[in-house]
Amino acid sequence: MHKLLYKPLGMLFGVLGGLLASLLFKKVWQLSTGEPEPPQATDRDFTWREVLIAAMIQGAVFGLVKAAIDRGGAVGYRKLTGAWPDD
């Protein structure tokens, strides 16, 4: 039952987390490189190294934000309901 209640909230927070992660990644990229936009994999103006480093940073930022959102959501759900979402 708790999984059914938590699922819509988890999906909403996942979407919001994705938006937050995207903004955070762009900001990290701008601060670390001075470039306004991160490279796309098919952008010919960037080297393999630049594209792969951008992908690595993006993956780390998205993973961090996802874990923080998922964990925070589960803890918040437990505080509200007294049960862990997976129980």
OpenMM code with the backbone's topology and positions (N, CA, C; nanometers):
from openmm import Vec3, app, unit

residues = "MET HIS LYS LEU LEU TYR LYS PRO LEU GLY MET LEU PHE GLY VAL LEU GLY GLY LEU LEU ALA SER LEU LEU PHE LYS LYS VAL TRP GLN LEU SER THR GLY GLU PRO GLU PRO PRO GLN ALA THR ASP ARG ASP PHE THR TRP ARG GLU VAL LEU ILE ALA ALA MET ILE GLN GLY ALA VAL PHE GLY LEU VAL LYS ALA ALA ILE ASP ARG GLY GLY ALA VAL GLY TYR ARG LYS LEU THR GLY ALA TRP PRO ASP ASP".split()
positions = [
    Vec3(0.0817, -0.1198, 0.0000),
    Vec3(0.0000, 0.0000, 0.0000),
    Vec3(0.0866, 0.1269, 0.0000),
    Vec3(0.1950, 0.1242, 0.0785),
    Vec3(0.2814, 0.2425, 0.0862),
    Vec3(0.3485, 0.2714, -0.0476),
    Vec3(0.3804, 0.1659, -0.1210),
    Vec3(0.4418, 0.1871, -0.2525),
    Vec3(0.3472, 0.2618, -0.3459),
    Vec3(0.2184, 0.2274, -0.3396),
    Vec3(0.1199, 0.2944, -0.4251),
    Vec3(0.1042, 0.4413, -0.3892),
    Vec3(0.1103, 0.4727, -0.2622),
    Vec3(0.0989, 0.6121, -0.2192),
    Vec3(0.2236, 0.6926, -0.2542),
    Vec3(0.3378, 0.6285, -0.2429),
    Vec3(0.4641, 0.6987, -0.2635),
    Vec3(0.4971, 0.7167, -0.4125),
    Vec3(0.4508, 0.6272, -0.4969),
    Vec3(0.4878, 0.6270, -0.6389),
    Vec3(0.4616, 0.7603, -0.7098),
    Vec3(0.3418, 0.8204, -0.6995),
    Vec3(0.3202, 0.9488, -0.7676),
    Vec3(0.4116, 1.0596, -0.7155),
    Vec3(0.4356, 1.0597, -0.5858),
    Vec3(0.5265, 1.1599, -0.5301),
    Vec3(0.6681, 1.1390, -0.5816),
    Vec3(0.7111, 1.0140, -0.5861),
    Vec3(0.8441, 0.9834, -0.6366),
    Vec3(0.8616, 1.0263, -0.7811),
    Vec3(0.7579, 1.0068, -0.8612),
    Vec3(0.7647, 1.0475, -1.0019),
    Vec3(0.7730, 1.1998, -1.0148),
    Vec3(0.6935, 1.2698, -0.9373),
    Vec3(0.6963, 1.4156, -0.9397),
    Vec3(0.8334, 1.4683, -0.8975),
    Vec3(0.8845, 1.4150, -0.7880),
    Vec3(1.0159, 1.4591, -0.7414),
    Vec3(1.1260, 1.4207, -0.8395),
    Vec3(1.1089, 1.3097, -0.9106),
    Vec3(1.2063, 1.2697, -1.0116),
    Vec3(1.2133, 1.3697, -1.1259),
    Vec3(1.0977, 1.4161, -1.1708),
    Vec3(1.0940, 1.5157, -1.2792),
    Vec3(1.1571, 1.6468, -1.2321),
    Vec3(1.1186, 1.6902, -1.1132),
    Vec3(1.1759, 1.8140, -1.0593),
    Vec3(1.3262, 1.7999, -1.0377),
    Vec3(1.3674, 1.6828, -0.9932),
    Vec3(1.5102, 1.6568, -0.9742),
    Vec3(1.5867, 1.6608, -1.1052),
    Vec3(1.5264, 1.6093, -1.2118),
    Vec3(1.5904, 1.6144, -1.3425),
    Vec3(1.6106, 1.7574, -1.3906),
    Vec3(1.5112, 1.8409, -1.3674),
    Vec3(1.5239, 1.9827, -1.4041),
    Vec3(1.6332, 2.0509, -1.3220),
    Vec3(1.6346, 2.0214, -1.1925),
    Vec3(1.7374, 2.0779, -1.1045),
    Vec3(1.8766, 2.0311, -1.1459),
    Vec3(1.8896, 1.9022, -1.1754),
    Vec3(2.0195, 1.8475, -1.2148),
    Vec3(2.0681, 1.9109, -1.3450),
    Vec3(1.9780, 1.9326, -1.4385),
    Vec3(2.0157, 1.9945, -1.5647),
    Vec3(2.0690, 2.1360, -1.5431),
    Vec3(1.9988, 2.2131, -1.4618),
    Vec3(2.0445, 2.3496, -1.4315),
    Vec3(2.1778, 2.3487, -1.3568),
    Vec3(2.1905, 2.2575, -1.2619),
    Vec3(2.3141, 2.2477, -1.1835),
    Vec3(2.4310, 2.2076, -1.2723),
    Vec3(2.4095, 2.1120, -1.3612),
    Vec3(2.5162, 2.0698, -1.4523),
    Vec3(2.5623, 2.1850, -1.5405),
    Vec3(2.4681, 2.2584, -1.5971),
    Vec3(2.5057, 2.3718, -1.6825),
    Vec3(2.5873, 2.4745, -1.6049),
    Vec3(2.5483, 2.4990, -1.4793),
    Vec3(2.6207, 2.5958, -1.3964),
    Vec3(2.7611, 2.5448, -1.3650),
    Vec3(2.7734, 2.4180, -1.3300),
    Vec3(2.9055, 2.3588, -1.3028),
    Vec3(2.9920, 2.3675, -1.4269),
    Vec3(2.9332, 2.3376, -1.5424),
    Vec3(3.0098, 2.3435, -1.6678),
    Vec3(3.0577, 2.4860, -1.6949),
    Vec3(2.9706, 2.5828, -1.6779),
    Vec3(3.0077, 2.7232, -1.7019),
    Vec3(3.1195, 2.7670, -1.6076),
    Vec3(3.1078, 2.7322, -1.4815),
    Vec3(3.2080, 2.7734, -1.3840),
    Vec3(3.3433, 2.7060, -1.4070),
    Vec3(3.3406, 2.5804, -1.4505),
    Vec3(3.4666, 2.5077, -1.4663),
    Vec3(3.5353, 2.5317, -1.6005),
    Vec3(3.4595, 2.5684, -1.7031),
    Vec3(3.5204, 2.5844, -1.8357),
    Vec3(3.5094, 2.7245, -1.8928),
    Vec3(3.4156, 2.8028, -1.8451),
    Vec3(3.3920, 2.9336, -1.9038),
    Vec3(3.3049, 2.9282, -2.0279),
    Vec3(3.2708, 2.8085, -2.0731),
    Vec3(3.1838, 2.7907, -2.1902),
    Vec3(3.0383, 2.8068, -2.1468),
    Vec3(2.9561, 2.8745, -2.2263),
    Vec3(2.8163, 2.8949, -2.1870),
    Vec3(2.7322, 2.7677, -2.1917),
    Vec3(2.7636, 2.6757, -2.2819),
    Vec3(2.6862, 2.5521, -2.2971),
    Vec3(2.7803, 2.4331, -2.3000),
    Vec3(2.7403, 2.3218, -2.2406),
    Vec3(2.8222, 2.2011, -2.2502),
    Vec3(2.8142, 2.1421, -2.3909),
    Vec3(2.9166, 2.0680, -2.4309),
    Vec3(2.9150, 2.0113, -2.5659),
    Vec3(2.8157, 1.8964, -2.5789),
    Vec3(2.7607, 1.8838, -2.6957),
    Vec3(2.6804, 1.7671, -2.7314),
    Vec3(2.7753, 1.6649, -2.7936),
    Vec3(2.7399, 1.5396, -2.7862),
    Vec3(2.8273, 1.4341, -2.8384),
    Vec3(2.8553, 1.4502, -2.9878),
    Vec3(2.7630, 1.5101, -3.0608),
    Vec3(2.7804, 1.5247, -3.2059),
    Vec3(2.8322, 1.6621, -3.2482),
    Vec3(2.8692, 1.7441, -3.1518),
    Vec3(2.9184, 1.8790, -3.1824),
    Vec3(3.0623, 1.8711, -3.2317),
    Vec3(3.0846, 1.9087, -3.3563),
    Vec3(3.2181, 1.8960, -3.4157),
    Vec3(3.3191, 1.9968, -3.3614),
    Vec3(3.2736, 2.0994, -3.2903),
    Vec3(3.3646, 2.2019, -3.2393),
    Vec3(3.4335, 2.1616, -3.1093),
    Vec3(3.3997, 2.0453, -3.0550),
    Vec3(3.4603, 1.9984, -2.9315),
    Vec3(3.5373, 1.8693, -2.9566),
    Vec3(3.6407, 1.8480, -2.8763),
    Vec3(3.7215, 1.7270, -2.8894),
    Vec3(3.6530, 1.6103, -2.8180),
    Vec3(3.7036, 1.4904, -2.8463),
    Vec3(3.6542, 1.3714, -2.7756),
    Vec3(3.6676, 1.3918, -2.6250),
    Vec3(3.7815, 1.4426, -2.5852),
    Vec3(3.8088, 1.4615, -2.4424),
    Vec3(3.7047, 1.5532, -2.3784),
    Vec3(3.6773, 1.6654, -2.4414),
    Vec3(3.5787, 1.7599, -2.3876),
    Vec3(3.4394, 1.6976, -2.3784),
    Vec3(3.4007, 1.6249, -2.4810),
    Vec3(3.2683, 1.5618, -2.4829),
    Vec3(3.2581, 1.4560, -2.3728),
    Vec3(3.3620, 1.3742, -2.3580),
    Vec3(3.3581, 1.2682, -2.2575),
    Vec3(3.3655, 1.3230, -2.1159),
    Vec3(3.4432, 1.4269, -2.0945),
    Vec3(3.4484, 1.4898, -1.9617),
    Vec3(3.3136, 1.5521, -1.9274),
    Vec3(3.2505, 1.6166, -2.0249),
    Vec3(3.1174, 1.6741, -2.0021),
    Vec3(3.0177, 1.5652, -1.9657),
    Vec3(3.0230, 1.4529, -2.0360),
    Vec3(2.9310, 1.3418, -2.0071),
    Vec3(2.9563, 1.2851, -1.8674),
    Vec3(3.0817, 1.2758, -1.8290),
    Vec3(3.1162, 1.2245, -1.6964),
    Vec3(3.0648, 1.3180, -1.5866),
    Vec3(3.0849, 1.4462, -1.6030),
    Vec3(3.0365, 1.5433, -1.5046),
    Vec3(2.8845, 1.5412, -1.4990),
    Vec3(2.8215, 1.5351, -1.6156),
    Vec3(2.6756, 1.5318, -1.6207),
    Vec3(2.6221, 1.4077, -1.5485),
    Vec3(2.6825, 1.2934, -1.5709),
    Vec3(2.6406, 1.1707, -1.5042),
    Vec3(2.6563, 1.1794, -1.3536),
    Vec3(2.7671, 1.2377, -1.3085),
    Vec3(2.7901, 1.2517, -1.1650),
    Vec3(2.6878, 1.3459, -1.1017),
    Vec3(2.6606, 1.4581, -1.1668),
    Vec3(2.5630, 1.5541, -1.1137),
    Vec3(2.4236, 1.4924, -1.1098),
    Vec3(2.3833, 1.4260, -1.2181),
    Vec3(2.2510, 1.3641, -1.2223),
    Vec3(2.2383, 1.2532, -1.1181),
    Vec3(2.3436, 1.1730, -1.1024),
    Vec3(2.3416, 1.0669, -1.0018),
    Vec3(2.3318, 1.1215, -0.8611),
    Vec3(2.4061, 1.2272, -0.8327),
    Vec3(2.4025, 1.2902, -0.7013),
    Vec3(2.2649, 1.3477, -0.6707),
    Vec3(2.2093, 1.4219, -0.7649),
    Vec3(2.0776, 1.4827, -0.7445),
    Vec3(1.9703, 1.3748, -0.7297),
    Vec3(1.9761, 1.2705, -0.8111),
    Vec3(1.8771, 1.1631, -0.8027),
    Vec3(1.8826, 1.0950, -0.6661),
    Vec3(2.0031, 1.0630, -0.6204),
    Vec3(2.0162, 0.9981, -0.4902),
    Vec3(1.9660, 1.0886, -0.3782),
    Vec3(1.9971, 1.2171, -0.3850),
    Vec3(1.9519, 1.3107, -0.2814),
    Vec3(1.7998, 1.3245, -0.2817),
    Vec3(1.7406, 1.3331, -0.4002),
    Vec3(1.5952, 1.3459, -0.4117),
    Vec3(1.5264, 1.2178, -0.3629),
    Vec3(1.5762, 1.1019, -0.4073),
    Vec3(1.5156, 0.9747, -0.3664),
    Vec3(1.5250, 0.9541, -0.2156),
    Vec3(1.6415, 0.9797, -0.1610),
    Vec3(1.6602, 0.9599, -0.0171),
    Vec3(1.5777, 1.0603, 0.0620),
    Vec3(1.5816, 1.1869, 0.0221),
    Vec3(1.5029, 1.2891, 0.0909),
    Vec3(1.3544, 1.2610, 0.0843),
    Vec3(1.3076, 1.2133, -0.0296),
    Vec3(1.1670, 1.1788, -0.0434),
    Vec3(1.1275, 1.0641, 0.0470),
    Vec3(1.2119, 0.9626, 0.0564),
    Vec3(1.1828, 0.8475, 0.1418),
    Vec3(1.1816, 0.8871, 0.2891),
    Vec3(1.2778, 0.9692, 0.3288),
    Vec3(1.2830, 1.0148, 0.4682),
    Vec3(1.1618, 1.1027, 0.5001),
    Vec3(1.1278, 1.1921, 0.4089),
    Vec3(1.0102, 1.2772, 0.4291),
    Vec3(0.8821, 1.1957, 0.4366),
    Vec3(0.8709, 1.0955, 0.3511),
    Vec3(0.7527, 1.0078, 0.3525),
    Vec3(0.7430, 0.9348, 0.4869),
    Vec3(0.8576, 0.8877, 0.5357),
    Vec3(0.8578, 0.8184, 0.6656),
    Vec3(0.8149, 0.9122, 0.7778),
    Vec3(0.8606, 1.0366, 0.7718),
    Vec3(0.8221, 1.1331, 0.8752),
    Vec3(0.6723, 1.1616, 0.8726),
    Vec3(0.6143, 1.1651, 0.7530),
    Vec3(0.4715, 1.1933, 0.7406),
    Vec3(0.3824, 1.0741, 0.7755),
    Vec3(0.4277, 0.9546, 0.7339),
    Vec3(0.3413, 0.8372, 0.7482),
    Vec3(0.3863, 0.7382, 0.8553),
    Vec3(0.5106, 0.7464, 0.8953),
    Vec3(0.5656, 0.6500, 0.9906),
    Vec3(0.6159, 0.5224, 0.9256),
    Vec3(0.6056, 0.5121, 0.7948),
    Vec3(0.6498, 0.3914, 0.7236),
    Vec3(0.7464, 0.4276, 0.6135),
    Vec3(0.8403, 0.3388, 0.5879),
    Vec3(0.9344, 0.3563, 0.4767),
    Vec3(0.8601, 0.3213, 0.3481),
    Vec3(0.8844, 0.3911, 0.2375),
    Vec3(0.8091, 0.3663, 0.1133),
    Vec3(0.8119, 0.2217, 0.0646),
    Vec3(0.9197, 0.1497, 0.0849),
    Vec3(0.9302, 0.0126, 0.0365),
    Vec3(0.8661, -0.0912, 0.1273),
    Vec3(0.8210, -0.0495, 0.2447),
    Vec3(0.7625, -0.1466, 0.3396),
    Vec3(0.6258, -0.1907, 0.2954),
] * unit.nanometer
topology = app.Topology()
chain = topology.addChain("A")
for resn in residues:
    res = topology.addResidue(resn, chain)
    for name in ("N", "CA", "C"):
        topology.addAtom(name, app.Element.getBySymbol(name[0]), res)
